[in-house]
């Protein structure tokens, strides 16, 4: 097990990464919180609960009250948060209750937001069950839901008491989700950890075979990058923006494909390929570095083929909510293991990056 | 005009109390925020906008985008927050936008919560238009909405950039609402400002006639009490609890009357009368002090008559959400101008207080 500390102006907590964490949650929570809170609630999805509910409750004398969120982005809504809050109120939850979000990124975002607003905020714990949620969304305190007008338009910053990234539960994760999640680890390596890039280059077979120790290393290294960035910039004033590498264009691809054809990580994979092209043309990385990183991305593919529509969206990108005041800001690697922000990206540059991405995306 | 500073670990802002503030909002906001934010939105109620919309927009070159919340507690919901958030998203609001909550307590609570969660938090300003909202709910950062299971069960702590308590807009406030709001000023005096108690004893005619300078003094003194308490205890760890004087029993009365027969301040008025009886029996105030304070409450009445049901609710009180772990905690005055918390109030004490209250409440 590895422990990674997150320390921001408003919170200080640990992320635990390793095998067999969820079967011993109660003593772990007692150690962190001083004592077990009066009532414990768990927000989870029915499939996860069917697979892992039994080991999850095993360590509790009184099993936590389970609240269910049906799978799928379409349940990441205010209405679902309200429904869950009402269930908690009826079950007697109070300010001293604890919530555990046990599931993928959507469960984490919705459960975290529920904890942020129930009685104006109760403590919660993230127990992410997908690779993507473990290395990305469970760390950093961002919670929220979608509006029909856009994703994550409503939410809160609310840090968990702790994050338990249990590699054991990854055993039942579909292969495609694992590969998509690994794109975020590649991103972490590119922007801040050259060693992680090298490790992922060498250990692809073991990682994809889900060897516990190898996975733990990749997960811990990825979390360490996120924790370091979030600790230095809690609210996206500056540094936190580098976490968006590949995401501005990735979001454009997701929107153009109505969030249906690609997993988030896959869209980020394509977004990184386009962004690497842009970076190479700007000279922030060499051609050799761009090729090397591109090869790494494909090593953890296959990324699904893209249609022209997606490339057009990339060419048109620039209305992303990270762009305050309309300036087109993009995150680019500065060599391998470092990143920065370039401004005023031109339409021609975007079109070139989109064309380049599409030339690969059709054939893949 | 008087300026009261609120300073908590997470925020620092000023409350402005005086006449003619809303006609000069733009320069005031520019001074506070450095510059006028890119987009300004105002959440308000149709009746308030009809009465005061014109002076409100007068100082803006480009009028703020008005979003409407229908009057009444039944609109203090997650669904209304979502509707408003969607309107903002469609109107192009971003993280650099500013929201102004311009209305009574419900507009302030809903508008504040909207600002707390829109894009995970945007800056906002409170411009309360009722006496109650000016002296109480607009200060302290509590925002939120109701669930069918209970009031204010969902919300956030989110402090405004500033509060503008404009005495001019009180000109159109119904008399009953003014009197009910003044109960919170009496509360403020009892728990922390002996001078305010004396002032309100002497100046009742001028206050009730809404003399601008006299009202400003009462409002500023009341806010000063709340600001001092909130500044020392942002999240209700201890001291902030004294603000609940009269409220534990007041809430019981409101619940028993389904929030229909009494205004909040009126229920607090009766709650204070019951709590004063309890305090006198415990010896934290003398009989003479209890009578004097009771007289002051009635001076700003009439409080509507109560039915037996309400007294029964007071006798049964103890499930209030401020009671963590089931201990019956009550705030009582310690003399006049100071307050403390007593624990383990007995059933007999509650019944005595309820009987006493009812003996007055039937005849009033």
Interface residues (C-beta under 8 A of the other chain):
Chain A: X10 X38 X78 X79 X81 X82 X85 X86 X89 X90 X94 X95 X96 X116 X117 X118 X119 X120 X121 X142 X143 X144 X147 X148 X149 X150 X152 X153 X154 X155 X156 X157 X321 X324 X325
Chain B: X10 X38 X78 X79 X81 X82 X85 X86 X89 X90 X94 X95 X96 X116 X117 X118 X119 X120 X121 X142 X143 X144 X147 X148 X149 X150 X152 X153 X154 X155 X156 X157 X321 X324 X325
